[in-house]
Amino acid sequence: MATKPCVFCNIVRGSMPAHVVLDEPHAMAFLDHRPLFPGHCLLVPRGHVEVLTELPAELVGPLFTSAQRLARAVEASLGAEGTFVAMNNRVSQSVPHLHVHVVPRRKKDGLKGFFWPRHPYANEGEMIAVKEALLAGLSV
């Protein structure tokens, strides 16, 4: 069974067109073709990595330094008041290649926080149990 070619790998290779705004040895950023707002960029590592947990440790810093530079440029060049910087891992990830969204924001732009309903903890005990599970997972 043949695997579907990765759209973002094709963009990085130059075999698929994109409006590239940042081209660095470890990463590339280009305009999202379905933006939330004009200037919505996608930052991708050059190598194919599907999710953040698969990104080699030595690329985490450079990738997020690029995200920081891109967010600064989006604000300064587009007159944005801020940015929304986010990524999905598997769930809601339309292209299975790690990508960081950098979206220009302005007050009263209609984007309301997160796009999904909130689910509060049932009680303090549940919150403590979740905290302890995460602490145990982080110590592995």
FENKAVEN-V703496 format. One record per residue. N is the residue number from 1. RES is the residue in one small letter. SS is DSSP state (A for helix, B for strand, O for the rest). Layout:
n=<N/N>
res=<RES/RES>
ss=<SS/SS>
This chain:
n=<1/2/3/4/5/6/7/8/9/10/11/12/13/14/15/16/17/18/19/20/21/22/23/24/25/26/27/28/29/30/31/32/33/34/35/36/37/38/39/40/41/42/43/44/45/46/47/48/49/50/51/52/53/54/55/56/57/58/59/60/61/62/63/64/65/66/67/68/69/70/71/72/73/74/75/76/77/78/79/80/81/82/83/84/85/86/87/88/89/90/91/92/93/94/95/96/97/98/99/100/101/102/103/104/105/106/107/108/109/110/111/112/113/114/115/116/117/118/119/120/121/122/123/124/125/126/127/128/129/130/131/132/133/134/135/136/137/138/139/140>
res=<m/a/t/k/p/c/v/f/c/n/i/v/r/g/s/m/p/a/h/v/v/l/d/e/p/h/a/m/a/f/l/d/h/r/p/l/f/p/g/h/c/l/l/v/p/r/g/h/v/e/v/l/t/e/l/p/a/e/l/v/g/p/l/f/t/s/a/q/r/l/a/r/a/v/e/a/s/l/g/a/e/g/t/f/v/a/m/n/n/r/v/s/q/s/v/p/h/l/h/v/h/v/v/p/r/r/k/k/d/g/l/k/g/f/f/w/p/r/h/p/y/a/n/e/g/e/m/i/a/v/k/e/a/l/l/a/g/l/s/v>
ss=<O/O/O/O/O/O/A/A/A/A/A/A/A/O/O/O/O/O/O/B/B/B/B/O/O/O/B/B/B/B/B/O/O/O/O/O/O/O/O/O/B/B/B/B/B/O/O/O/O/O/O/A/A/A/O/O/A/A/A/A/A/A/A/A/A/A/A/A/A/A/A/A/A/A/A/A/A/A/O/O/O/B/B/B/B/B/O/O/O/O/O/O/O/O/O/O/O/O/B/B/B/B/B/B/B/O/O/O/O/O/O/O/O/O/O/O/O/O/O/O/O/O/O/A/A/A/A/A/A/A/A/A/A/A/A/A/A/A/O/O>
